[in-house]
Amino acid sequence: MAQYALRLMLGFLVMPSVWVVPAFAQDEVAIIPQPNVLELREGKYVFPAATPVYAFEPFVEAASLLTDHPSAHFLEVQRIRSHRRLPETGVRLVQARDADKLPADGYRLVVDTSGIVLTAHHAPAMVNGILTLLQLAYTLPNDRELPAMHIEDRPRFGYRGLHLDVARHYYPLPFLKKFVDLMALYKFNRFHWHLTDGPGWRLEIKRYPELTEKAAWRTHANWKDWNQYGRRYLQAGHPNASGGYYTQEEARELVAYAARKGVTVIPEIEMPGHSDAVLAVYPQLSCTGQPYRHAEFCVGNEETFAFLTHVLDEVLDIFPSEYIHIGGDEVNKAAWAACPKCKALMEKEGLKDVDELQRYAVERINGYLTSRGRKLIGWDEIMAGGLPKGATVMSWRGEEGGINAANAGHDIIMTPNTHLYFDYYQQDPRSQPEAIGGYIPLQQVYAYEPVSEGIEKDKAKHVLGAQGNVWTEYMPTTEHVEYMTFPRALALAEVVWSDPSQRDWKSFSERLRRHYRLLQRWKVNYCRPSYAVNIAVDFNADTLTNTISMTTEQFEPGIRYTTDGEEPNAQSALYTKPIELAVPATVKAAYFVDSGRAGPVAMAKADIHKAIGKTLTYQTPWDTAYAATKSDALVNGRKGSQYPDDGQWQGFKGNVDVVLDFERREPVTSIAINFLHAPSAEACLPGEVTVLVSDNGKNFREVGVVKGGAQPSTGYSEVKAYEFRFDKPQTARYIRIVATRVHGERLLADELVVY
């Protein structure tokens, strides 16, 4: 065994190159999230009919996870008493020593022909190592064989979370356990359980049985119907009552089940807003003394705080988690401003406005939780009036909220609705079940970076991690929850675990292919890879050519395309590599399976036009948050995609007013400019776009106006072209484009195309 230990240490120090045996193709070992070090070596380990298991005392309990292996059988765990007497075969869970040079949260996994050695300092890291073994079992073609390998791994962030809203729709306990199982396999360690909100109260509170006798049941099963027709509640047992709740015993059962797999359950009990269900039962706690009017707890009513602390007493008894989430968002402060009790409290406490009143309320709950040895988490809005000491911000407001909180020295958990809201559409909404809006495809999740460039270097430590949120207004079934969560959760798993230098979209996409096998074996109703084709046009100003690249979420070649504007068919050219075009062209492409078109036809224009590289004068400034490539953004030959953050879309907080200079008079037959409707960027289409021309740059004449028309009814990103074609060429040196903003926060424009 001494020789084995020496070999292991030398292997860690020298880091030999990868050896791949013929029995295992390199791409068959596809771990998500990507480990820091993964080396395939010669040989393999075949699980015997009964595999012996040995563990140091701190890992005996963790060893029970091995029984979750889909086919291998393990003998009862035998304790290892000393490093000097390590067994030579089987599975060995070894406690690390200083000589192992492992970080406190890291693990080492070594597989050779004799068996498996997992080394870690502490149980949580050992659990992560075992979960890697289980993931391999579900993704390798033969789950009873493991290739020889060496893995060194540790998480990037301590907080790696997924959220599930059970208030909008109730889901049974067995599904929640399955959800936790999948989280654990991908090394998430925090399950944010959103238990209460307006549509339902889901946790038994023994002191207040009315919460689950009425507040857990509503008039309609579907949230959208309930929201449209009265937002009312019914007593349990009523023929129309729809909903449900979790008993305290069931909640404890889930907490224990998750803890065994390294997952901590964090409860969210909403306060002071989102309280319709509670106030329907206890209207005396509202600002008006009536239900259904202003769904806010009256924080000027001392009885409110008594109720909240009594509820939290029972919550803390069920959930041992360090963090307790209180929501704290979207408070109807107008109700407080009009409430005599709130006004009286503000006067008594010297609070100048309702923001300070909110801080007062949050601070009282924070003080209570702190006295019980817990920490408060709330959404961005708990910073209103100043964040209470020790509280943690869960930031959903994109970059701005997180940057401000971190730079102010507050601990934050990033969960921006620009990248990590899994209730947003993930593919073309025309092919998807109804969602709340927005558009966050798989690649956008993978591209997320929790530590923004705007966060000062010495404040980066305040970013504890990130979390994906699954709000369920439009997810009435467990199958729908799975569809919206997976595989996007796998992309986030790599974001929060792997070193940024290890993250690579192409590598992730290839490994993901193997993980569809795992999701199928777990009977997960995941979102299947899209057949839609994405066409990227990259203009080269030096060669005056366009390079056309095409991608899909598919893994087999199947894209067929045309460059003459004709619809592609099974006989059209097969795309194998980027193509270069030296003339303007309309490219159309679609994905084919055998001879049948499996997806929609995509189109892109490869323009080589007169405006490229010309001087552009800005009459109105661009939005620094969407500067794109600055002064040449609209005339660089590169068009923005459907993603607002692709670096090509230029934003304007007001109207767009730009002037193009040809440097000499030129005949013009057509002018076009694209705008992006992007709810995630608060960008809407212009009210109208006007084109004017001039010979001297001072006196302009109008030559065309295009009205914006209605905004898209869908909540996803959509590009719209505003095009002007002239019956007779217009001759001018200057072209002026004016677009008016009438909706949203900004306009996003790109590219100005002139022929």
Sequence and secondary structure as in RCSB ss.txt:
>XXXX:A:sequence
MAQYALRLMLGFLVMPSVWVVPAFAQDEVAIIPQPNVLELREGKYVFPAATPVYAFEPFVEAASLLTDHPSAHFL
EVQRIRSHRRLPETGVRLVQARDADKLPADGYRLVVDTSGIVLTAHHAPAMVNGILTLLQLAYTLPNDRELPAMH
IEDRPRFGYRGLHLDVARHYYPLPFLKKFVDLMALYKFNRFHWHLTDGPGWRLEIKRYPELTEKAAWRTHANWKD
WNQYGRRYLQAGHPNASGGYYTQEEARELVAYAARKGVTVIPEIEMPGHSDAVLAVYPQLSCTGQPYRHAEFCVG
NEETFAFLTHVLDEVLDIFPSEYIHIGGDEVNKAAWAACPKCKALMEKEGLKDVDELQRYAVERINGYLTSRGRK
LIGWDEIMAGGLPKGATVMSWRGEEGGINAANAGHDIIMTPNTHLYFDYYQQDPRSQPEAIGGYIPLQQVYAYEP
VSEGIEKDKAKHVLGAQGNVWTEYMPTTEHVEYMTFPRALALAEVVWSDPSQRDWKSFSERLRRHYRLLQRWKVN
YCRPSYAVNIAVDFNADTLTNTISMTTEQFEPGIRYTTDGEEPNAQSALYTKPIELAVPATVKAAYFVDSGRAGP
VAMAKADIHKAIGKTLTYQTPWDTAYAATKSDALVNGRKGSQYPDDGQWQGFKGNVDVVLDFERREPVTSIAINF
LHAPSAEACLPGEVTVLVSDNGKNFREVGVVKGGAQPSTGYSEVKAYEFRFDKPQTARYIRIVATRVHGERLLAD
ELVVY
>XXXX:A:secstr
 HHHHHHHHHHHHH       TTS GGG   SS  SEEEEEEEEEE  SSB EEE GGGHHHHGGGGGSSS  B 
  EE   GGG  SSEEEEEE  GGG   TT EEEEEETTEEEEEESSHHHHHHHHHHHHHHHHHSSSTTEEEEEE
EEE  S SEEEEEEE SSS   HHHHHHHHHHHHHTT  EEEEE EETTEE B  TT THHHHTTTEES SSHHH
HHHTT  B  TT TT EE  B HHHHHHHHHHHHHTT EEEEEEEESSS HHHHHH GGGBSSSSTTS  SB TT
 HHHHHHHHHHHHHHHHH   SEEEEE  S  HHHHHH HHHHHHHHHHT  SHHHHHHHHHHHHHHHHHHTT E
EEEEGGGGTT   TT EEEE SHHHHHHHHHHTT  EEE  TTT BTTSB S GGGS   SS B  HHHHHT  S
S TTS GGGGGGEEEEEEB   TT  SHHHHHHHHTTHHHHHHHHHHS GGG  HHHHHHHHHHHHHHHHHTT  
        EEEEEEETTTTEEEEEEE S SS  EEEESBS    TTSEE  S EEESS EEEEEEEEETTEE S 
 EEEEE   TTTT EEEESS   GGG TTGGGGGGSS    S TTSS  EEESS EEEEEEEEEEEEEEEEEEEE
EEBGGGTB   SEEEEEEESSSSS EEEEEEE  S  SSSS EEEEEEEEEEEEEEEEEEEEEE   SSSBEEEE
EEEE 
